[in-house]
């Protein structure tokens, strides 16, 4: 499955964020996508790979230790009406707690991804 990876989307207090995604139609595909992403040398060292996608069978998400991040991703996918598409927000923890800012960063990453996908669809 083709994978769009946008690296270095956000940097805050040492933490770094990237966002990735692609077409996805099942939980099996979603988990395979995340496994493929984690095999990339840089991404293997990340602290969290939070993801969500809206399938025909219903919403699926995984916070991967970043409590609440999967729900944020799902909510944004619902608003954008982006179905059968997996979005993964990756975080490399920088040593300092970000508090509520981490949710804003997840939102910004997903927004960046949706804007890029929408732009590609109009080309």
C-alpha positions as CSV (number, residue, x, y, z in Angstrom):
1,X,0.0,0.0,0.0
2,X,1.4,3.4,-0.9
3,X,2.4,5.4,2.2
4,X,2.6,9.2,2.4
5,X,5.1,10.2,5.1
6,X,5.5,13.8,6.2
7,X,8.5,14.2,8.6
8,X,9.4,17.0,10.9
9,X,5.9,18.5,11.0
10,X,6.3,19.9,14.5
11,X,9.1,20.3,17.1
12,X,8.3,21.4,20.6
13,X,10.5,21.2,23.8
14,X,12.5,18.5,22.3
15,X,9.6,16.3,21.1
16,X,9.3,15.9,17.3
17,X,6.2,14.8,15.3
18,X,5.6,13.2,11.9
19,X,2.4,12.1,10.2
20,X,1.9,9.3,7.8
21,X,-1.0,7.6,6.1
22,X,-2.6,5.8,3.2
23,X,-5.6,3.9,1.9
24,X,-6.8,1.3,4.4
25,X,-9.8,-1.0,4.5
26,X,-9.3,-3.3,7.5
27,X,-7.7,-3.6,10.9
28,X,-5.3,-6.1,9.4
29,X,-4.2,-3.6,6.8
30,X,-3.9,-0.9,9.5
31,X,-1.7,-3.0,11.7
32,X,0.5,-4.0,8.7
33,X,0.9,-0.4,7.7
34,X,2.0,0.6,11.2
35,X,4.4,-2.4,11.3
36,X,5.9,-1.3,8.0
37,X,6.3,2.2,9.3
38,X,8.1,1.0,12.5
39,X,10.5,-1.0,10.3
40,X,11.9,2.3,9.0
41,X,15.1,3.1,10.9
42,X,14.1,6.5,12.0
43,X,10.5,5.5,13.0
44,X,11.7,2.4,14.9
45,X,13.2,4.8,17.5
46,X,9.9,6.8,18.0
47,X,8.1,6.8,21.4
48,X,4.5,6.7,20.0
49,X,2.7,5.7,16.8
50,X,-0.9,6.8,17.5
51,X,-3.4,6.0,14.7
52,X,-7.0,6.0,13.6
53,X,-9.1,5.2,10.6
54,X,-12.7,5.1,9.7
55,X,-13.5,1.8,8.0
56,X,-16.8,0.5,6.6
57,X,-16.9,-1.7,9.7
58,X,-16.6,1.3,12.0
59,X,-13.9,3.4,13.6
60,X,-10.6,1.9,14.8
61,X,-7.8,3.6,16.8
62,X,-4.7,2.9,18.9
63,X,-3.2,5.5,21.2
64,X,0.1,3.6,21.6
65,X,0.7,5.1,25.0
66,X,-0.3,8.7,24.0
67,X,-3.6,8.7,25.9
68,X,-6.4,10.2,23.9
69,X,-4.5,10.7,20.6
70,X,-6.4,8.0,18.7
71,X,-9.7,9.7,19.5
72,X,-8.4,13.1,18.3
73,X,-7.3,11.5,15.0
74,X,-10.7,9.8,14.5
75,X,-12.6,13.0,15.3
76,X,-10.6,14.9,12.6
77,X,-11.1,12.1,10.1
78,X,-14.8,12.2,10.7
79,X,-15.0,16.0,10.2
80,X,-13.0,15.7,7.0
81,X,-15.1,12.7,5.9
82,X,-11.9,10.8,5.1
83,X,-13.0,7.2,5.1
84,X,-10.9,4.0,4.5
85,X,-7.8,6.0,5.1
86,X,-5.3,5.4,8.0
87,X,-3.5,8.3,9.6
88,X,-0.6,7.7,12.0
89,X,0.9,10.5,14.2
90,X,4.4,9.6,15.3
91,X,6.1,11.3,18.3
92,X,9.7,11.1,19.4
93,X,9.5,12.2,23.1
94,X,11.9,15.0,23.9
95,X,12.2,14.6,27.7
96,X,9.7,17.3,28.7
97,X,5.9,16.9,29.4
98,X,3.8,18.8,26.9
99,X,0.5,18.7,28.7
100,X,-2.5,19.7,26.6
101,X,-0.2,21.0,23.9
102,X,0.3,17.4,22.7
103,X,-3.3,17.3,21.6
104,X,-2.9,20.5,19.6
105,X,0.2,18.9,18.0
106,X,-1.7,15.8,17.1
107,X,-4.4,18.0,15.5
108,X,-1.9,20.0,13.6
109,X,-0.3,16.9,12.3
110,X,-3.6,15.4,11.1
111,X,-4.6,18.7,9.6
112,X,-1.3,18.9,7.7
113,X,-1.9,15.4,6.4
114,X,-5.5,16.0,5.3
115,X,-4.4,19.2,3.5
116,X,-1.7,17.3,1.7
117,X,-4.1,14.5,0.6
118,X,-6.7,17.0,-0.4
119,X,-4.1,18.9,-2.5
120,X,-3.0,15.7,-4.2
121,X,-6.6,14.8,-5.1
122,X,-7.0,18.1,-6.9
123,X,-3.9,17.8,-9.0
